[in-house]
Amino acid sequence: MNGKTERIAGLYAITPDTNDTEKLIRDCAAVLAGGARMLQYRNKGQDETLKLAQAKGLHALCREHGAAFIVNDDITLAKRIGADGVHLGRDDASLAQARRELGPEAILGVSCYNLLMLAQNAAELGADYLAFGAVFPSATKPGAVHAPLELFAEAEKFGLPRVAIGGITEHNAARVIAAGAEAIAVIGGLFDTPDPGLAARAISELFPG
């Protein structure tokens, strides 16, 4: 793997959808201090001013902690604040557009759900990591398809970091790491706990090295 893809490892925190910017910043600071190596800003609301303010604050936090900052879906926002990259789903902008807008150094991740065909296509089109999920039932996306853990071994042939998402907590994360995921994306397993920083540390310590 190159220097860019080597950053895609360990705990990958994804923000909850909230208008409470103060709490969001506080919780994300705790999660980063707890060992998260990547942070994805995800907000499906329509308030562009709020999203810009939150993204700027979180980007600054990631810089302080040496973590990669990824924006979900929004190439324009990622470009505006100089984020490290974007994460794209099946119905979002194309990899080609994201690469054109954000440049060769941007980290581009793609949701592959439970389909190796999507992973192969993303790899061929220049993705930097492949995300599979939901590996466990997810409160964030209760209708998400199930991605069996066997997918991580099968996707090794694409030569890109594999990211697991969906219902992952400190209690089941070890199974996902053992299956071959280089990174674990977590929302509720961090931000729905009484102490997000403690939860982040518990998951981060499960990774080898």
N, CA and C of each residue as an Amber inpcrd file, in Angstrom:
protein
   627
   0.8300000  -1.1880000   0.0000000   0.0000000   0.0000000   0.0000000
   0.8770000   1.2540000   0.0000000   0.3750000   2.3410000  -0.5780000
   1.1330000   3.5740000  -0.5980000   0.8760000   4.3750000   0.6710000
   1.5590000   5.5400000   0.7770000   1.4220000   6.3520000   1.9820000
   0.0120000   6.8090000   2.2380000  -0.7240000   7.0450000   1.1870000
  -2.1020000   7.5040000   1.3530000  -2.9820000   6.4000000   1.9300000
  -2.9040000   5.2170000   1.3670000  -3.7610000   4.1340000   1.8400000
  -3.3140000   3.6130000   3.2080000  -2.0690000   3.8330000   3.5870000
  -1.6170000   3.4140000   4.9040000  -2.3070000   4.1950000   6.0150000
  -2.8740000   5.3560000   5.6710000  -3.6060000   6.1380000   6.6700000
  -4.9690000   5.5100000   6.9900000  -5.4190000   4.6110000   6.1370000
  -6.7510000   4.0270000   6.2860000  -6.6300000   2.7530000   7.1130000
  -6.6000000   2.9260000   8.4070000  -6.4080000   1.7990000   9.3080000
  -6.9130000   2.1780000  10.6870000  -7.2850000   1.1510000  11.4590000
  -7.7050000   1.3920000  12.8270000  -9.1290000   1.8880000  12.9290000
  -9.3940000   2.6390000  13.9840000 -10.7430000   3.1360000  14.2410000
 -11.0600000   4.3240000  13.3390000 -12.1960000   4.2290000  12.6580000
 -12.6650000   5.2380000  11.7120000 -14.0050000   5.7430000  12.2560000
 -13.9820000   6.8590000  12.9400000 -15.1950000   7.3950000  13.5650000
 -16.0380000   8.1350000  12.5340000 -17.3530000   7.9430000  12.6080000
 -18.2920000   8.6650000  11.7430000 -19.2500000   9.4420000  12.6410000
 -19.4150000  10.7130000  12.3410000 -20.2000000  11.5640000  13.2290000
 -21.6840000  11.2520000  13.1660000 -22.3680000  11.4340000  14.2910000
 -23.8290000  11.3450000  14.2920000 -24.4110000  12.6030000  13.6600000
 -25.6210000  12.5100000  13.1870000 -26.3080000  13.6560000  12.5710000
 -26.9090000  14.5030000  13.6920000 -26.3290000  15.6660000  13.9570000
 -26.7820000  16.4860000  15.0710000 -26.5940000  17.9710000  14.7790000
 -27.4610000  18.7790000  15.3630000 -27.3270000  20.2300000  15.2690000
 -26.5650000  20.8070000  16.4570000 -26.2510000  19.9640000  17.4340000
 -25.5470000  20.4170000  18.6350000 -24.0440000  20.4180000  18.3720000
 -23.5750000  21.5120000  17.7960000 -22.1710000  21.5880000  17.3820000
 -21.2190000  21.4890000  18.5660000 -21.5580000  22.1050000  19.6650000
 -20.6750000  22.0830000  20.8290000 -20.4470000  20.6560000  21.3270000
 -21.5320000  19.8960000  21.4560000 -21.3990000  18.5030000  21.9040000
 -20.6760000  17.6650000  20.8610000 -20.9630000  17.9050000  19.5830000
 -20.3000000  17.1630000  18.5100000 -18.7930000  17.3480000  18.5780000
 -18.3530000  18.5840000  18.7190000 -16.9190000  18.8710000  18.7800000
 -16.2990000  18.2280000  20.0250000 -17.0060000  18.3230000  21.1440000
 -16.4940000  17.7550000  22.3990000 -16.3590000  16.2370000  22.2940000
 -17.3850000  15.5880000  21.7740000 -17.3450000  14.1290000  21.6570000
 -16.2950000  13.6660000  20.6520000 -16.1670000  14.3910000  19.5460000
 -15.1690000  14.0050000  18.5390000 -13.7520000  14.2150000  19.0570000
 -13.5560000  15.2500000  19.8490000 -12.2440000  15.4590000  20.4660000
 -11.8890000  14.2800000  21.3680000 -12.8780000  13.7830000  22.1150000
 -12.6500000  12.6400000  22.9900000 -12.3450000  11.3720000  22.1890000
 -13.0650000  11.1910000  21.0960000 -12.8660000  10.0090000  20.2550000
 -11.4880000  10.0360000  19.5900000 -11.0690000  11.1860000  19.1360000
  -9.7390000  11.3070000  18.5280000  -8.6430000  11.0910000  19.5680000
  -8.8480000  11.6430000  20.7540000  -7.8890000  11.4140000  21.8340000
  -7.8530000   9.9460000  22.2270000  -8.9850000   9.2500000  22.0310000
  -9.0720000   7.8220000  22.3420000  -8.4590000   6.9180000  21.3010000
  -7.9990000   7.4850000  20.1990000  -7.2660000   6.6700000  19.2340000
  -7.8270000   6.5880000  17.8290000  -8.9520000   7.2620000  17.5440000
  -9.4730000   7.2280000  16.1680000  -8.4570000   7.8320000  15.2070000
  -8.2240000   7.1570000  14.1080000  -7.2290000   7.6210000  13.1350000
  -7.8610000   8.3070000  11.9320000  -9.1840000   8.1480000  11.8050000
  -9.9240000   8.8110000  10.7380000 -11.2440000   9.2920000  11.3170000
 -11.7560000  10.3880000  10.7630000 -13.0530000  10.9120000  11.1790000
 -13.8150000  11.3290000   9.9310000 -15.0250000  10.8110000   9.8000000
 -15.8720000  11.1840000   8.6700000 -17.0150000  12.0600000   9.1670000
 -17.1730000  13.2100000   8.5220000 -18.2790000  14.1050000   8.8570000
 -19.4810000  13.7270000   8.0160000 -20.5540000  13.3260000   8.7150000
 -21.7730000  12.8990000   8.0470000 -22.9410000  13.6890000   8.6280000
 -23.5880000  14.4910000   7.7920000 -24.7600000  15.2570000   8.2190000
 -25.7080000  15.3550000   7.0320000 -26.8840000  14.7410000   7.1740000
 -27.8390000  14.6900000   6.0700000 -28.8250000  15.8640000   6.0900000
 -28.5980000  16.8330000   6.9800000 -29.4810000  17.9950000   7.0380000
 -29.2660000  18.9400000   5.8700000 -30.0980000  19.9740000   5.8100000
 -30.0580000  20.9070000   4.6850000 -29.4220000  22.2520000   5.0420000
 -29.0220000  22.4360000   6.2990000 -28.4800000  23.7150000   6.7480000
 -27.0020000  23.8080000   6.3670000 -26.7290000  24.4640000   5.2440000
 -25.3670000  24.5230000   4.7240000 -24.4410000  25.3280000   5.6360000
 -24.9740000  26.3570000   6.2850000 -24.1550000  27.1600000   7.1950000
 -23.7000000  26.3190000   8.3840000 -24.6240000  25.5360000   8.9290000
 -24.2920000  24.6580000  10.0440000 -23.2510000  23.6230000   9.6280000
 -23.4550000  23.0140000   8.4770000 -22.5300000  21.9840000   8.0210000
 -21.1300000  22.5490000   7.8140000 -21.0500000  23.7450000   7.2690000
 -19.7400000  24.3620000   7.0520000 -19.0440000  24.6210000   8.3890000
 -19.7830000  25.1370000   9.3550000 -19.2000000  25.4250000  10.6670000
 -18.7380000  24.1410000  11.3560000 -19.5810000  23.1190000  11.3150000
 -19.2110000  21.8550000  11.9530000 -17.9960000  21.2310000  11.2620000
 -18.0100000  21.2370000   9.9420000 -16.9030000  20.6270000   9.2010000
 -15.5890000  21.3500000   9.4760000 -15.6240000  22.6610000   9.5500000
 -14.4030000  23.4200000   9.8420000 -13.8580000  23.0730000  11.2250000
 -14.7590000  23.0010000  12.2080000 -14.3250000  22.6700000  13.5560000
 -13.7390000  21.2760000  13.6550000 -14.3710000  20.3160000  12.9990000
 -13.8880000  18.9430000  13.0330000 -12.5830000  18.7770000  12.2550000
 -12.4700000  19.5140000  11.1580000 -11.2330000  19.4670000  10.3750000
 -10.0600000  19.9400000  11.2220000 -10.2670000  21.0310000  11.9640000
  -9.2100000  21.5460000  12.8310000  -8.8210000  20.5280000  13.9000000
  -9.8240000  19.8440000  14.4660000  -9.5570000  18.8040000  15.4570000
  -8.6920000  17.6910000  14.8750000  -9.0350000  17.2670000  13.6680000
  -8.2770000  16.1960000  13.0290000  -6.8300000  16.6100000  12.7790000
  -6.6320000  17.8560000  12.4180000  -5.2730000  18.3520000  12.2240000
  -4.4950000  18.2650000  13.5340000  -5.1290000  18.6350000  14.6230000
  -4.4690000  18.5910000  15.9330000  -4.0430000  17.1780000  16.3050000
  -4.8600000  16.2130000  15.9320000  -4.6160000  14.8250000  16.3320000
  -3.9380000  13.9900000  15.2460000  -3.6290000  14.5890000  14.1070000
  -2.9830000  13.8490000  13.0320000  -3.8670000  12.8050000  12.3820000
  -5.1780000  13.0300000  12.4340000  -6.1390000  12.0790000  11.8520000
  -6.6170000  12.5680000  10.4890000  -7.0040000  11.6500000   9.6370000
  -7.5530000  12.0010000   8.3260000  -9.0000000  12.4570000   8.4810000
  -9.3620000  13.5160000   7.7810000 -10.7270000  14.0490000   7.8440000
 -11.4250000  13.8290000   6.5110000 -12.5170000  13.0800000   6.5460000
 -13.2660000  12.6990000   5.3540000 -14.6730000  13.2900000   5.4420000
 -15.1900000  13.7590000   4.3270000 -16.5500000  14.2810000   4.2690000
 -17.4330000  13.2710000   3.5410000 -18.5960000  13.0010000   4.0960000
 -19.5310000  12.0720000   3.4730000 -20.2830000  12.7730000   2.3400000
 -20.1890000  12.2150000   1.1710000 -21.0040000  12.6130000   0.0060000
 -20.6640000  13.9550000  -0.6510000 -20.3090000  14.9610000   0.1400000
 -20.3080000  16.3510000  -0.3280000 -18.9330000  16.7930000  -0.8420000
 -18.7170000  16.6540000  -2.1410000 -17.4390000  17.0230000  -2.7380000
 -17.1890000  18.5250000  -2.6020000 -18.2430000  19.3210000  -2.7880000
 -18.1040000  20.7820000  -2.7070000 -17.6270000  21.2110000  -1.3270000
 -18.2200000  20.6490000  -0.2930000 -17.8120000  20.9760000   1.0720000
 -16.3890000  20.5110000   1.3370000 -16.0620000  19.3070000   0.8970000
 -14.7150000  18.7780000   1.1010000 -13.6740000  19.6790000   0.4500000
 -13.9650000  20.1360000  -0.7470000 -13.0280000  21.0050000  -1.4630000
 -12.9190000  22.3570000  -0.7830000 -14.0270000  22.8680000  -0.3110000
 -14.0530000  24.2080000   0.2910000 -13.1890000  24.2870000   1.5510000
 -13.2040000  23.2400000   2.3430000 -12.4480000  23.2990000   3.5950000
 -11.1050000  22.5680000   3.5240000 -10.8000000  21.9690000   2.3840000
  -9.5260000  21.2740000   2.2410000  -9.4710000  19.9500000   2.9820000
 -10.5980000  19.2300000   3.0060000 -10.6450000  17.9250000   3.6750000
  -9.6930000  16.9410000   3.0020000  -9.3730000  15.8780000   3.7110000
  -8.4590000  14.8690000   3.1570000  -9.1170000  13.9980000   2.1040000
 -10.4550000  13.9940000   2.0570000 -11.1230000  13.1860000   1.0500000
 -12.6200000  13.1330000   1.2530000 -13.2680000  12.2560000   0.4860000
 -14.7180000  12.0680000   0.5850000 -15.0480000  10.5860000   0.5780000
 -16.2200000  10.2960000   1.1230000 -16.7620000   8.9410000   1.0460000
 -18.0130000   8.9820000   0.1720000 -18.0970000   8.0580000  -0.7810000
 -19.1750000   8.0600000  -1.7590000 -20.0090000   6.7940000  -1.6800000
 -21.3290000   6.9720000  -1.7030000 -22.2490000   5.8520000  -1.7610000
 -22.7040000   5.5980000  -3.1910000 -23.5540000   4.6340000  -3.3510000
 -23.9940000   4.2130000  -4.6880000 -24.7180000   5.3310000  -5.4350000
 -25.4380000   6.1880000  -4.7110000 -26.2340000   7.2370000  -5.3500000
 -25.5560000   8.6090000  -5.3090000 -24.2850000   8.6430000  -4.9220000
 -23.5770000   9.9170000  -4.8300000 -22.8210000  10.2070000  -6.1240000
 -21.9980000  11.2480000  -6.0930000 -21.1990000  11.6190000  -7.2580000
 -20.2340000  10.4890000  -7.6250000 -19.7030000  10.5540000  -8.8270000
 -18.8160000   9.5000000  -9.3040000 -17.4000000   9.6700000  -8.7490000
 -16.6620000   8.5730000  -8.7350000 -15.2570000   8.6270000  -8.3620000
 -14.4800000   9.5570000  -9.2760000 -14.8030000   9.5170000 -10.5440000
 -14.0930000  10.3600000 -11.5080000 -14.2840000  11.8410000 -11.1890000
 -15.5120000  12.2230000 -10.8490000 -15.7640000  13.6180000 -10.5040000
 -15.0270000  14.0050000  -9.2270000 -15.0720000  13.1260000  -8.2380000
 -14.3920000  13.4140000  -6.9750000 -12.8920000  13.5680000  -7.1890000
 -12.3170000  12.6990000  -7.9780000 -10.8740000  12.7820000  -8.2410000
 -10.5380000  14.0610000  -9.0140000 -11.3650000  14.3860000  -9.9490000
 -11.1500000  15.6100000 -10.7350000 -11.2230000  16.8520000  -9.8510000
 -12.1930000  16.8720000  -8.9390000 -12.3980000  18.0480000  -8.0880000
 -11.3710000  18.1390000  -6.9580000 -10.9880000  16.9920000  -6.4040000
 -10.1770000  17.0040000  -5.1860000  -8.7120000  16.6720000  -5.4110000
  -8.3850000  16.1360000  -6.5680000  -6.9810000  15.9110000  -6.8920000
  -6.4620000  14.5240000  -6.5290000  -5.2360000  14.2230000  -6.9500000
  -4.6880000  12.8720000  -6.8080000  -4.3980000  12.4550000  -5.3700000
  -4.2070000  13.4110000  -4.4740000  -3.8500000  13.0670000  -3.1010000
  -5.0680000  12.8270000  -2.2110000  -6.2590000  13.1330000  -2.7020000
  -7.4690000  12.9560000  -1.8940000  -7.7320000  11.4720000  -1.6350000
  -8.2230000  11.1760000  -0.4330000  -8.6390000   9.8250000  -0.0770000
 -10.0950000   9.6510000  -0.5010000 -10.3350000   8.7170000  -1.3960000
 -11.6850000   8.4660000  -1.8970000 -12.1400000   7.0710000  -1.4680000
 -13.1810000   7.0480000  -0.6520000 -13.7340000   5.7820000  -0.2010000
 -15.0760000   5.5220000  -0.8460000 -15.4100000   4.2510000  -0.9970000
 -16.6410000   3.8770000  -1.6880000 -17.3900000   2.8160000  -0.8970000
 -18.7010000   3.0120000  -0.7450000 -19.5560000   1.9960000  -0.1350000
 -19.7960000   0.8760000  -1.1460000 -19.4550000  -0.3410000  -0.7530000
 -19.6480000  -1.5050000  -1.6240000 -20.7600000  -2.4210000  -1.1030000
 -21.3370000  -2.0600000   0.0330000 -22.4570000  -2.8030000   0.6160000
 -22.0640000  -4.2570000   0.8480000 -22.6440000  -5.1910000   0.1120000
 -22.2510000  -6.6040000   0.2480000 -21.8870000  -7.1880000  -1.1110000
 -21.4200000  -6.3220000  -2.0160000 -21.2170000  -6.7290000  -3.4100000
 -19.7500000  -6.6060000  -3.8390000 -19.1280000  -7.7440000  -4.1120000
 -17.7510000  -7.7320000  -4.6070000 -17.6580000  -7.0700000  -5.9750000
 -18.7250000  -7.1320000  -6.7490000 -18.7220000  -6.4940000  -8.0580000
 -18.5360000  -4.9730000  -7.9260000 -19.1970000  -4.3700000  -6.9610000
 -19.0230000  -2.9350000  -6.7190000 -17.5980000  -2.6420000  -6.2660000
 -17.0430000  -3.5250000  -5.4470000 -15.6750000  -3.3420000  -4.9770000
 -14.6790000  -3.4000000  -6.1330000 -14.8670000  -4.3570000  -7.0070000
 -13.9700000  -4.4800000  -8.1570000 -14.0530000  -3.2430000  -9.0410000
 -15.2580000  -2.7760000  -9.2700000 -15.4550000  -1.5910000 -10.0970000
 -14.8060000  -0.3700000  -9.4550000 -14.9970000  -0.2090000  -8.1380000
 -14.4100000   0.9260000  -7.4320000 -12.8850000   0.8780000  -7.4790000
 -12.3360000  -0.3220000  -7.3100000 -10.8820000  -0.4690000  -7.3580000
 -10.3360000  -0.0890000  -8.7320000 -11.0360000  -0.5200000  -9.7620000
 -10.5920000  -0.2230000 -11.1320000 -10.6940000   1.2630000 -11.4530000
 -11.6280000   1.9560000 -10.7900000 -11.8420000   3.3770000 -11.0570000
 -11.0300000   4.2900000 -10.1510000 -10.2110000   3.6960000  -9.2830000
  -9.2810000   4.5170000  -8.5050000  -9.6730000   4.8230000  -7.0820000
 -10.5350000   4.0180000  -6.4870000 -10.8680000   4.2130000  -5.0750000
  -9.6400000   3.9380000  -4.2110000  -9.6390000   4.5230000  -3.0130000
  -8.5330000   4.3140000  -2.0740000  -8.8890000   3.3490000  -0.9580000
 -10.1810000   3.1470000  -0.7040000 -10.6000000   2.1020000   0.2220000
 -11.9970000   1.6270000  -0.1380000 -12.3060000   0.4100000   0.3160000
 -13.5780000  -0.2400000   0.0200000 -14.3140000  -0.5060000   1.3240000
 -15.5360000  -0.0080000   1.4390000 -16.3140000  -0.1800000   2.6640000
 -17.4170000  -1.2040000   2.4540000 -17.5180000  -2.1550000   3.3820000
 -18.5510000  -3.1840000   3.3240000 -19.4100000  -3.1190000   4.5880000
 -20.7090000  -3.2710000   4.4180000 -21.5970000  -3.2620000   5.5650000
 -23.0420000  -3.1620000   5.1180000 -23.9380000  -3.4730000   6.0580000
 -23.7040000  -3.5580000   7.4930000 -23.2790000  -4.9770000   7.9070000
 -22.1810000  -5.0280000   8.6610000 -21.7000000  -6.3370000   9.0930000
 -22.5430000  -6.8860000  10.2450000 -23.1320000  -5.9850000  11.0360000
 -24.0740000  -6.3540000  12.0870000 -25.2860000  -5.4330000  11.9590000
 -26.4190000  -5.7860000  12.5710000 -27.5800000  -4.8900000  12.5150000
 -27.2340000  -3.4950000  13.0210000 -27.6900000  -2.4870000  12.2760000
 -27.3040000  -1.1140000  12.5620000 -28.5020000  -0.2600000  12.9450000
 -28.3800000   0.4370000  14.0690000 -29.4420000   1.3580000  14.4760000
 -29.4630000   2.5870000  13.5910000 -28.2970000   2.9680000  13.0390000
 -28.2210000   4.1370000  12.1600000 -28.9250000   3.8700000  10.8390000
 -28.7220000   2.6670000  10.3060000 -29.3760000   2.2730000   9.0520000
 -30.0280000   0.8990000   9.2440000 -31.1910000   0.8710000   9.8750000
 -31.8250000  -0.4220000  10.1930000 -32.1980000  -1.2440000   8.9670000
 -32.3520000  -0.6100000   7.8200000 -32.7070000  -1.3440000   6.6110000
 -31.5320000  -1.7330000   5.7480000 -30.3230000  -1.5240000   6.2400000
 -29.1270000  -1.8080000   5.4370000 -28.9900000  -3.3010000   5.1570000
 -28.4280000  -3.6150000   3.9960000 -28.1760000  -5.0140000   3.6570000
 -27.1150000  -5.5900000   4.5910000 -27.1440000  -6.9100000   4.7590000
 -26.1490000  -7.5790000   5.5940000 -24.9430000  -7.9390000   4.7450000
 -23.7550000  -7.5810000   5.2500000 -22.5040000  -7.9360000   4.5780000
 -21.7850000  -8.9770000   5.4300000 -21.7120000 -10.2200000   4.9890000
 -21.0670000 -11.2650000   5.7960000 -19.5700000 -10.9990000   5.9520000
 -19.0270000 -11.4060000   7.0750000 -17.6210000 -11.1520000   7.3560000
 -16.6930000 -11.8360000   6.3570000 -17.1740000 -12.8740000   5.6930000
 -16.3410000 -13.5630000   4.6930000 -15.9360000 -12.6400000   3.5400000
 -16.6900000 -11.5710000   3.3410000 -16.3740000 -10.6370000   2.2550000
 -14.9880000 -10.0310000   2.3920000 -14.5200000  -9.8550000   3.6220000
 -13.2410000  -9.1720000   3.8070000 -12.0690000 -10.0020000   3.2930000
 -12.1280000 -11.2980000   3.4730000 -11.1000000 -12.1640000   2.9040000
 -11.2010000 -12.1940000   1.3810000 -12.4230000 -12.2450000   0.8820000
 -12.6250000 -12.3040000  -0.5620000 -12.1850000 -11.0130000  -1.2480000
 -12.2890000  -9.8850000  -0.5640000 -11.9460000  -8.5950000  -1.1660000
 -10.4640000  -8.2600000  -1.0690000  -9.6900000  -9.1200000  -0.4140000
  -8.2550000  -8.8550000  -0.2800000  -7.5800000  -8.7530000  -1.6430000
  -8.1190000  -9.4770000  -2.6230000  -7.5120000  -9.5140000  -3.9620000
  -7.4990000  -8.1580000  -4.6480000  -8.3140000  -7.2160000  -4.1870000
  -8.3400000  -5.8990000  -4.8330000  -7.1960000  -4.9990000  -4.3810000
  -6.4920000  -5.4040000  -3.3360000  -5.2950000  -4.6830000  -2.9290000
  -5.5260000  -3.3290000  -2.2880000  -6.7340000  -3.1100000  -1.7600000
  -7.0540000  -1.8350000  -1.1200000  -7.5040000  -2.0860000   0.3190000
  -7.3370000  -1.0880000   1.1920000  -7.8360000  -1.2470000   2.5560000
  -9.3310000  -1.5400000   2.5660000  -9.7170000  -2.4530000   3.4550000
 -11.1190000  -2.8230000   3.5850000 -11.6600000  -2.2510000   4.8920000
 -12.7630000  -1.5380000   4.7790000 -13.3800000  -0.8840000   5.9300000
 -14.7140000  -1.5600000   6.2310000 -14.9270000  -1.8950000   7.4820000
 -16.1910000  -2.5010000   7.9130000 -17.0500000  -1.4560000   8.5910000
 -18.3590000  -1.5430000   8.3760000 -19.2960000  -0.6200000   9.0080000
 -20.5890000  -1.3470000   9.3340000 -21.2830000  -0.8550000  10.3490000
 -22.6080000  -1.3770000  10.6570000 -22.6860000  -2.1350000  11.9620000
 -23.2040000  -1.4930000  12.9970000 -23.4730000  -2.1660000  14.2530000
 -22.2440000  -2.6090000  15.0260000 -21.0980000  -1.9980000  14.7530000
 -19.8600000  -2.4390000  15.4030000 -19.6730000  -1.7100000  16.7340000
 -19.3190000  -2.4810000  17.7560000 -19.0520000  -1.9460000  19.0860000
 -17.7580000  -2.5660000  19.6100000 -17.3530000  -2.1440000  20.7820000
 -16.1510000  -2.7230000  21.3850000 -16.3300000  -4.2160000  21.6610000
 -17.5680000  -4.6790000  21.7250000 -17.8350000  -6.0800000  22.0710000
 -17.7670000  -7.0210000  20.8670000 -17.9150000  -6.5050000  19.6560000
 -17.8560000  -7.3890000  18.4790000 -16.7770000  -6.9840000  17.4820000
 -16.0580000  -5.9090000  17.7740000 -15.0660000  -5.4040000  16.8180000
 -13.9480000  -6.4040000  16.5430000 -13.5580000  -7.1820000  17.5420000
 -12.4610000  -8.1340000  17.3500000 -12.7760000  -9.1360000  16.2530000
 -14.0340000  -9.5360000  16.1380000 -14.4290000 -10.4880000  15.0860000
 -14.2130000  -9.8840000  13.6970000 -14.4740000  -8.5890000  13.5700000
 -14.3510000  -7.9190000  12.2730000 -12.8820000  -7.7530000  11.9030000
 -12.0700000  -7.4080000  12.8790000 -10.6280000  -7.2810000  12.6310000
 -10.0470000  -8.6330000  12.2250000 -10.4560000  -9.6820000  12.9150000
  -9.9680000 -11.0220000  12.5940000 -10.3840000 -11.4550000  11.1960000
 -11.5130000 -10.9330000  10.7100000 -12.0030000 -11.2870000   9.3750000
 -11.2050000 -10.6050000   8.2710000 -10.4150000  -9.5690000   8.6210000
  -9.5620000  -8.9380000   7.6190000  -9.7770000  -7.4590000   7.3950000
 -10.6570000  -6.8420000   8.1450000 -10.8750000  -5.4030000   7.9670000
  -9.6940000  -4.6150000   8.5260000  -9.1250000  -3.7480000   7.6890000
  -8.0310000  -2.8970000   8.1690000  -8.5390000  -1.7320000   9.0110000
  -9.7790000  -1.3180000   8.7670000 -10.3650000  -0.2080000   9.5120000
 -11.8040000  -0.5510000   9.8620000 -12.2750000   0.0230000  10.9700000
 -13.6390000  -0.1980000  11.4270000 -14.3160000   1.1510000  11.5880000
 -15.4060000   1.3460000  10.8490000 -16.1650000   2.5910000  10.9130000
 -17.2820000   2.4450000  11.9460000 -17.3350000   3.3970000  12.8810000
 -18.2740000   3.2830000  14.0010000 -18.9830000   4.6150000  14.2370000
 -20.2950000   4.5400000  14.4160000 -21.0790000   5.7250000  14.7940000
 -21.6530000   5.4870000  16.2000000 -22.7210000   4.6990000  16.2850000
 -23.4040000   4.4720000  17.5480000 -22.5290000   3.8420000  18.6130000
 -21.6290000   2.9540000  18.2080000 -20.7370000   2.2850000  19.1510000
 -19.7800000   3.2320000  19.8380000 -19.7110000   4.4650000  19.3390000
 -18.9310000   5.5200000  19.9890000 -19.8500000   6.5680000  20.6030000
 -20.6630000   7.1860000  19.7410000 -21.3800000   8.3940000  20.1340000
 -22.6740000   8.1280000  20.9070000 -23.1310000   6.8820000  20.9260000
 -24.3050000   6.5380000  21.7330000 -23.9160000   5.9430000  23.0790000
 -22.6440000   5.9630000  23.3990000 -22.1780000   5.4130000  24.6760000
 -22.0190000   6.5460000  25.6920000 -21.9770000   6.2090000  26.9740000
 -21.8090000   7.2480000  27.9920000 -20.4770000   7.9770000  27.9000000
 -19.4560000   7.3040000  27.3660000 -18.1190000   7.8880000  27.2920000
 -17.4970000   7.5500000  25.9400000 -17.7070000   8.4040000  24.9150000
 -17.1870000   8.1030000  23.5860000 -15.6710000   7.9190000  23.5480000
 -14.9480000   8.6700000  24.3580000 -13.4930000   8.5330000  24.3770000
 -13.0600000   7.1700000  24.8860000 -13.7270000   6.7010000  25.9220000
 -13.4100000   5.3810000  26.4720000 -13.7550000   4.2800000  25.4760000
 -14.8810000   4.4230000  24.7900000 -15.2660000   3.4440000  23.7650000
 -14.2570000   3.4300000  22.6210000 -13.7900000   4.6200000  22.2330000
 -12.7910000   4.7170000  21.1630000 -11.4990000   4.0110000  21.5540000
 -11.0810000   4.2040000  22.7930000  -9.8440000   3.5660000  23.2420000
  -9.9910000   2.0380000  23.2690000 -11.1510000   1.5670000  23.7180000
 -11.3860000   0.1240000  23.7970000 -11.3120000  -0.5190000  22.4200000
 -11.8670000   0.1360000  21.4130000 -11.8260000  -0.4160000  20.0550000
 -10.4350000  -0.2770000  19.4540000  -9.8190000   0.8790000  19.6490000
  -8.4890000   1.1150000  19.0670000  -7.4630000   0.1030000  19.5710000
  -7.5820000  -0.2880000  20.8150000  -6.6110000  -1.2130000  21.3940000
  -6.7660000  -2.6290000  20.8780000  -7.8400000  -2.9100000  20.1380000
  -8.0340000  -4.2390000  19.5660000  -7.1870000  -4.4590000  18.3170000
  -6.7270000  -3.3780000  17.7050000  -5.9550000  -3.5040000  16.4680000
  -4.5230000  -3.9020000  16.7880000  -3.9280000  -4.7600000  15.9860000
  -2.5390000  -5.1720000  16.2240000  -1.5730000  -4.0090000  16.0380000
  -0.5200000  -4.0210000  16.7950000   0.4990000  -2.9780000  16.6710000
   0.1120000  -1.6900000  17.2890000
